């Protein structure tokens, strides 16, 4: 037997590095998390050759004091904790003190750092865990790490690395997760001198999602908000139509830390059951805040795993948060007719186009210039919109447009006079607005002294402008088209006057009088985004306005409602109705048992026997009768009636496996797949002709469901097409 010996420090460091530093992305993760802990508001990550040759990480954080730089690279040297009790309330991302020593043991590291209070910075070089130099130098506030030739002294580790593009992809994914978990920090990721990611750090998670996943994903987000006595959940959940084929879009962060946890994953996917198809996974981005006593982050050296003291309660909270976001929105997918136009590709940003974290003056200059551009753009566009709104409001009337452009009917003298008056008012308003716009751009013209003889003229111009605005408001109200009128019902004021027998001028004055007494509407209110479905198709109050057109291919029912065209799959809809009926029976526990002859005998191992004993009440509650049969055998003499004939032994073992895990919301969830199969088999099939009365009854039953938009297997029951999309295809709208 070989003698027991203590390993030397060099071997210990390399073994520790094998746990912490798996690939270049591990280096990026550890160093960027240190930058975040140092209070940085901007972080730049630059790599070359997939991070194998060079990794540069620059931040504008607090830096490291010169006297503590060599100490920072010692094993288990950390400023995050001091004693074991601190592990219960860790607020930082790093705390083990293994990152710098592990990285320095397998690479060539150069550190340049400076604290805000120091006059100069420090340059420190360490290669393979051996210190090379420590010198004073000029440097900006913050820290820069240069990690070169990763695994240069451990070729056995470097040969297991993948290609440069694959390793760069791992780093890109890690940077996206860091940006999503910390929207308050501006991240810049440079790969081979090309900017791949750049976030603004404006605290807006939705902007980061747009930057990372694109416009389509940002448009399909549902807000998630939930809070109880020990945790808070905020973020976004994607609509079912943006689901993916793997779990890479399930992003959740515990106290700002990107982690993977089976309880959270199961809660999210269970909340989406019935909303997404099988083998599809949702998009989520959730920020979870918890107290330290309920959370253990000291599980793995890479800190990618956490444990919860109250796992079942965490499951319930996340399930409720995500599920509530889904059921409170109408989720009928809008299907475009034909292909959508692809957006143009954005040219890649060059490396020098974005300021570095330490370039304070350039960063401030860029921020101020962007704010000025936004303000100037909004003010100029607002002025021009106000200037053009007078003439535009008159020309938007369908009656005037047809008669003025197509000359379908000659104008009368009264109409010509009215039309000329409106154009003159528009011209006067345009002149006043241009004068105002010119005055705003020239600050010298805005200065009016008290003894200025032209002050009275300015006041007269302002009074004239206010008078024109009041006249414009009155004329706009007179020419306004009510939204509920169809195109054939939209009439101009002169036509309405002709029908009522009232002169045009009198009608105009009567409409204008009450508007002058009312205060002007606020023009500074920000525009609000309209919901896609202001009125729900399946709302009870909308049921009377459904227009059932007919059946297509003996499978789909066509319904018209407002400006939407809906297609309902009769099989999926009937399957959903049946499924909800079965669910109701199970939840109300109106379950009958079916006795088996002969009884079913199963053999269980010790773990399965323990699970059965701990969860015996679940099986009895849902119609099973189970008793010991000697040794490891158990006899199943009865099963639920609704599940008779659905592989009873397989169902029993499936329940047993799931009940043993932590975080099961309800034993009923184990029956969902069986109930969905039953509902599918008993539903009306495609290519089956139904009457209009049967279709109406089916829609009525859909109204009562919590989630009528997807069948139990996740397929949509209803899809929609907009009137605008159809008119575009017929070139009625160009």
N, C-alpha and C positions, 0 to 999 in steps of 0.2 A: 504494500500500500504506500502510495506517495505521501510525503510529509505535508502537513498543512502549513501554508505560508501566506503572509499578507501581501496583497498585490501592491505594486508600486503606483505612484500617483499618475504616471503617464498612461498606464493600462486602465486605471479607474476612470480617467477622463474620457478615454475612447469608448469604454463600455457605456458610460453615461451619455455620451454623444450619440450612441446608437439608439438610445431611447428617445432623445429629444430631437435630434437632427436626422430626419429620415430622408429628406430631399431638399432642394433649394427653397421650395415653398415653406418648409418648416422654419428656415432661417428668416424668411420674410415675415412670417407670422409672429415669431418671438420678438424680433426687433421693432416691428410696427406697434405691437402691443406695448412695448417699453416706451415708445414715443407717445402713445396715447396716455399712458400713466404719467408721463412727464408734463402733461398739460398742453401738448401741441395742438394747434388749430389748423396746421397745414403739414402734410406729409408727402414726400416724393419718393417713389420706388423706381429705380432704373436697373434693368438687367441686361446682360449680354450673353448670348449662347445659352439661353434657357436658365440663366443663373449659375451655370457651372463655372464660367470664367470670372464674372463680375456681378455683384449685387451692391447697389448703392442705395442707402436709405437716409434721407435728409429730413429733419423736422425743425420746427421753431419753438420747441419746448424749453423746459427749464435748464437742460444741460446737466453735466456732472462736474462737481468741483475737482480741481486739479489734484488735490491730495488724495481723493477717493478713486481716481481712475484705475490704478493697478488693483485696488481691492475689489473693484466691480467684477474683475475677471477671475476671482477665486471661486472655488466650488461652494455652493450654498451661501453666497454672499448676496444679501438683498436688503433693500430699504423698505420693503412692503410690510413685513411682519417682524416682531421681536420675540414673541413667545408663542407657545402652542395655543393659548386662548385666542390669539388673533385670527386663527384659522376659521373660527366660527363667524366672523364678521369681516370677510375679505371684500373690500370695495375696489381693488385693483385687478387688472387682467393677469399680471404676472406676480408671483410671490415665492417661487421655489428657489430662485437664485442659481438655476442650472443652465440658463440659456447662454449667457456670455461665455462661461467657461467651456461649455460643450461646443459652441461654434468655433471658439478660438483653438480648440484641440484638433480640429479637422480642417482648418483653412488658414489663410493668411489674412489677418484682420488689421485694418487701419482705422483709428478712431480720432475724429476731430470734434472737440466739444468746447463750449463756453457758456458760463452762467451769466445772467444779466448783470450781476453785481461785479463781475471780474473785469479787469482792464484788458486782458488778452486771453486767448484760448490755449488749448493743449492738444498736441498731436501725439498719439500713442500707437505703437506698432507691436503686434504680437503674432507670432507664427507658430503653429503647432503647439500652442500652449506655452511657448517660451517667449519671454519679453525681449524685444529687439531695441526699442528706443522710446524715450519719453522726453519731449521737448516742448518749449513754449512757442506759440505762433499766433499771428493775428487771425481771428475767425469771427464770424457773426454769431449772434445768440442762437443756441440750439445745439443739435448733435448731428453728425454725419458719420455713418458706418460704411466702410468700403470692405466687402468680403470678397476675396479673390481666390480662385483655384480651390473650390470646395472639394474635399476628400483627396487633396493632392498627396497626403501622406498615408492614406488608406485606400489603395487601388482596389482592394476587394469590395469596398463599399461603392466606389464610383462605377464599377462595371454593371451594377444593378440599376443605375439610373436609366431612364428612357431617353428618347430623342430630345433634341433641343426644343422642338415645337411642343412636345407633350409636357415637358417640364415647365415651359413658359405658360402653357394652358393651365396647369395647376396653380401657378402663381397668379394668373389672371382671375381664376375663380376665387382664390383666397382674397384678393384685393376687392372683388365685388362684395364678398361677405363682410369685409371690414367696412366698406363704404356704406352698406345697408345697415349695419349695426351701429354706426356712428355718423349720422347725417350732419352732425354739427362740425365735422372736420372735413377740410378740403383735401381729397386724395388725388394724386396724379401718378399714373402708372406708365412707365416708358419701357418699351421693349425694342431693343436694337435701334435706338434713337428715333422711335416713332411712338407718339402718345396714343395709348390704347384706351385709357380711362382717365377722365378728369371730372371731379364733382365740385360743386360750388361751396359746400359746407354751410348751407343756409338753414339747417335744421329741418328741412322738408324731406320726409322719407319718400314721398311720391315723386319728387324730382329725381331722386337717386334711382328709383325703380324705372323711371322713364329713361334715364341715362344708361342703365345697365341692360334692361330688357326691351326697351323700345316703346313706341307710341301705342301699339296694339295692346300690350299688356297694361300700360298705364290707364287706358280707357276702360278696362274690364276689371276694375278694382272695387271691392266693397269694404267699407271701413269697419274695423273691429275694435270694440271698446268694452272692457269688462274690469270690474274691481270687486274684491272681497276683503276680508279682514287680514289676509296674509299675502296676497299677491295682486298685481295689476297687469292687465294685458291690453296692449294697444298695437295697432298696425293695420294691415290690409289682407284681405282674402280675395283671390281671383274668382271670377265667375266660372261656372262649370265649362264654358266653351273654350277656355284657355288651359285646360288640363293637359298634362304631358304623359309620356310613356314611362317615366322613371321619377324617382323622388328628389332629383336634383333641384327642383324648384320649391321644395318645402324648406323654407328658411325661418328659423326661430332663434332668438337670442335671449339668454338669461343674464340679466344684469349687464348687458352690453357684450356678452361673451357668446361667440358662435359655438354651439354645441350640437351634439346628436344624442337623442334620448328616445328610447322605445315608447315610454309612456306618452310623451308629447306627440310623437309620430302617430301612434294609434288613436289618440284623441282627435287629431286633425282629420285623419282618414275616416274615422267613424262618423264624424260630423258631416262629411261629404257623401256618405253612403246614400244612394238614391238620387244624388245630384250629378255624379260622374259615372261614366261607363266602367265596367269591370276592367281591371288591368290599366286603369288610368289614374293619375295622381294629380292633386291640385297644386296651385300656386298659392303660397302664403308667405307673408313677411310679418312676423309677430315679435314685438318687444315685450319681454316678460320681466317684471321687476318683483323680486322676492327678498325677504329678510334672511340674514345669514343663518339663523337658527334652523330654518326649514330647508336649507340647501347645503350640500357638500360638494365643493368643487375640487377637493384634494383627492381625486380618484386616479388620475393618469398623469404621467409627466408632461404630456402634450396638452393637457387641460381641455380635451375635446369631449369629455364625458362628465356628467354631473349625476348626483343622486338626490332624491327628494325624501324628506322625512314623512311627508303626507302624500304619497303617490296617488292614492285614489282621489283625494281632493283636488290635486293638480289636474288629473284627468278630467274630472267633472267641470272644473273651471274653464279649461281650454275647449272642451267639447261645447259647453254652453255659449262661450264667446263666439266661436266660429259658426255654430249652427244657427244662432240668433241672427247673425249677419246674413245668412243665406235665406232664411225663411221670411225675412221682412222686405224682400225685394222681388219684383216680378222678373223671372229669369227666362223669358221666352227669347230664344236667339233670333236675331234679325239676319236673314239670309240675303245677301246681295244677289241681284239677277246678273249673272255673268261674272267676269273677273273684275276685281278692283284694280284701279291704276296704282302701279307701284311707285313708291316715293323714290326720288333721286338719291343716289348714294352721296353721303357727305364726304368731302375730301379729308384725308387724314390730317391731323394737327401735327405740325412740326414740333420738334423738341423745344426749340427756343420761343415758341409762341406763347407759352404759359409761364408765368413767373415762378421762381423757386421759393420755398418757404422763407428763406433768409433775405430775399429781396423785398424789403419792407416798402421802400419808396415806389418800386415798380408795381407791387401788389396794390398799394393804396391808389396809385394812378390808374391802374386797370379797373379797380372797383368804382372809383369816382367817375371815370369816363363812361363805364357801362350804365351807371345810374343816370348820368346826364343824358345819354342817348335815349334811355327809356323815358325820361321826363320830357325831353324835347319831342320825341316821337308821339307821346300821348297828347301833349299840348297842341302840337301842330295838327295832328290828325283830328283832334277834337274840334279845333277851330275850323278846319276845312269841312268836317262833317256838319257842324252847325251852319256854315255858310251855304253848303249845298242842300241842306235839308229843306229849305223853303221851296226851291224849284223842284226838288226831287219828290216832295210829298204830293205835289199836284200831278206830276207826270206818272205817279204810281197807280193812279186810278185806271182801272181797266177800260172804263167808258171813254175817258179822254185819250188814253193811249191808242185805242182802236181808231178814234175819229181824227186825232191829230196826225198819227203816223200813216195809217192805211187809208184815211179820208173816206171812210165808209159812208159818212153823212155830212153834208155841209153845215157849218156853224150858222146860227142865227146872229142877229146884231147884238142882242143882249149877251149871248155866249161869247162872241168875239170881244166885247168890251170887258167882260169878266175875266176872260183868259189873258187879255192884254194887261189888265190891272194886276193880276197875280204875277205875271212875268216882270212887271215894273217893280213890284214889291220885292221880288227875288233879287233883282239887280241892285236896288237900294240896300237891301240887307247884305249883299255880297260886298258892296263898296265899304260899308261900315265895318264889316268883319275884316276886310283886308287892311283897313286903317288901324283897327285894333291889333291885328296880328303884327303889323309893322311896328307899332308902339311897344308891344311886348318884347320884340327882339332887340329894340334899341333902348337901353336903360336910360339914356339921356333924355329921350322924349317923354319918359314916364315921370320925370321930375317936374313938378308944377309949383312954382313959388307962390306965396300968398299975394305978393304984389304984382303978379304976372297979369298984364292986361288981357291976355287970351284965355284966362281961366273961365270966363263966362261962356266963351265959345265951346270949350271942352265940356262944360256942364250941359250946354244945349245939345251937343253931339250925344252925350250919354242919355239925355232925356229922349232924344229922337230914336236912339238905339233901343231903349226900353219900350217905346211905343211900337216900334217895328216888331219887337219880339212878341208883344201882346197881340198885335194884329196877325202875326204869323201863327201864334197858338190858336187863335180863333179860327183862322182859315184852315189850319190843319185839322181841327176838330170837325169843321163842316165837311171837309173832304175825306175824313177818315172812314175806312172800310171796316165794318165789323167782322171779326174773324169767323163767326159762325155762319156768315152769308156765303153762299156758293158764288161762283163766277157769274152765273147767269142772273143772280139776285143783286149783284153789286151795281149801285146806281150813283150817278153824279148828283151834286146839289141842284143843278139846273133842271135835271130830269125829274127829281123829286118835287121841285117847286112846280113844275108843269103838271104833275099828277095831282098835287094838293090844291092847285089854283092860287098859290101864294107867290108874289113876286120874288125874284131872286134876291134883290137887294134887301128886302124886309127879312127874308129867312136868314140871310147872312148876319144881319144886325142882331136878330133875336138869339142866334146861336153864340154870337161873340160877347153879348152883354154879361151873362153869368160867368163866362170864363175870365173876364177881366177882373171880377171881384175875387176870384179864387187865387191863392198863392201859386206861383210858378212851380212846376214839378222840379224836384231836385235832379240836377244833371250830373252831380258828383257821385251818385251811388254806383258802386261797381256792378258790372253786369253779372247776373247769376246764370249758372249753367242749368238749362232745362233738363228735366228727367226724360228719359227715352219713352217711358210710359206714364204720362200724367194721369191717365185713367186706365185702370187695369182691365184687361179683357175678361178675366175671371172674377171680377168684383161683382157682388150681388146686384148693386145698383146699375151695373152696365149690362146685365143680362137681357133686359127688355129691348136693347138697341142692337143686339146681334142680328146679323142678316145671314141666314144659312143659305148658301148658294147651291150646294149640291155635293154629290159624291164623285170622286175621281178614281178611276181604276178599281172601283169596288173596295178601296182600302183607305182613302184619304177623304176627309170632309173639309170643305172650303167654307170659311166664315169671313164676312166683311164687318169691320168695326172701326168707326171713325176713319182715319186715313191709313189704316193698316189692313193687310190681307193675310189671313191666318190659314194654315194647313194643319189639320189635326189627324194624327195617325190613330185609327179606331182601335187597332190591336193594342198599341202601347197605352192608350187612354183607358181601355177596358181592363187591361192588366193592372194598371195602377189602382183603379177603383177596387178590383178584387183584392189586391194586396192590402190596401188600407182596411178593408172589411175583415180580412184574416187577422191583421194586426190588432184591430179593436177587440176581437174575441179573445186573443191571447192576453192583452193587457187587462181586460175585465175578468180574466181567469175563468171564463165560461168554457172550460176545457173538459172534454170527456175522454176517457181512456179506452183503448182497444186492447183486449186480452189476446195474447199470442198462444197459439197451439201448434206445435209444442213451444215452450218458452225458449228464449234465446240465452245461451250460456256463453259468457266471455271470460277470458283470462287476463288478469291485471297484475302488473308488477307492483313493487312496494310503493313507488312514487304515485302510481295511479290509484292504488288503494287509499293512500293518505288523502289524495284529492277528493275521492268519492266520499270518504267519511266527513271531510270538512264541508262539502257542498251537497250533502244528501238532501237538504231542504229544497234546493233548486230543482232537482229531478222530481221529487214528490209534488212540488208546486205546479209543474208543467205536465203532469200526467204519467210519469214513469212509476213503475213498481219494481223495485230492485231489492234483492235479499241475498245474503251469503249462501253459497252452494258447496262450501267445503274447500279448504286450501286457498288457492288464489283465484278460484272460480266464483263468479257471481251470476245469479239467474235474473234475467229481465223478463217478467211475466206480462207487463202491459206497457204500452207506449201511447202518446197522444193520438187521438183519432185522426186529426188532420194530417198527421205525418205518417200514417200507416202506409206501408208499401214503399217508403223512401229510404231504403237501406238503413234499417234501425240500428244495426251494430255500428255502422260508420258514423251515424249521427250521434250515438252515445259516446263514442270515443272522441269525436270532434268536440263535443261539449266538455268532456273531461279535460282535454288538453287546454282549452281556452279558459276554463274556470280556474285553472291553477295559476295563471299569470296575474300580475298586479295590474290594476287599472281597468278591469272589466266594468263597464258602466252598468250593465244589466244582463242577467242570464238570457233575457229575451233576445238579445242581439245574436245569440248563437243560432236562433231559428230563422234568421232573416233570409238566408240563402234558400232554405227549404220552402219558406212561405212564398218567396218570389217564384220558385219553380211551380208551385201549386197554382199561383195566380196566372202564370203564363199559360199553363195547360188548360185552364178553365176559361180563358178570355176568348172573345170573338177573334177569328183569324183574318188575315188579309184575303183579298179576293172573295169577300163575303158581302153580299148586298144587304145593306141596312136601310130601313125606312127613315124618313125625316123625324118621325116621332121618337124612334129609338136613338137617333143622334142627339136630339134635344135632351132626352133623358140622360144620356151619357155626359153631356156638357153640364147639366144640372148637378150630377154627382161629382164631377170634377170641382165644382165651386166649393164644396165642403172640405176639400183636402188641404192639408198644410203645404204639401209640395206637389202640386198638380203638373209640374213642368217636366218631370222625368219619370220614366217607368222604374221599377225596382232594380233593373240592371243598368240604369243610368242613361238609357236612350231618351232623346227628347220626345215628348208627347205632342208638342205644338211648336211650330216655327212660324216666323212672320216675315212678310215682305212689305216694304213701305211703298206708298203710292208714288213717291218721288223716284224711287229706283225703277219702277215699271215705266213711268213716263219718260225717263231718260232713255230706256231701251227703244221706245217708240219715237224718240227724237222730238217729243213734245216739249222737253226741256233740254236745252243745249248747254 
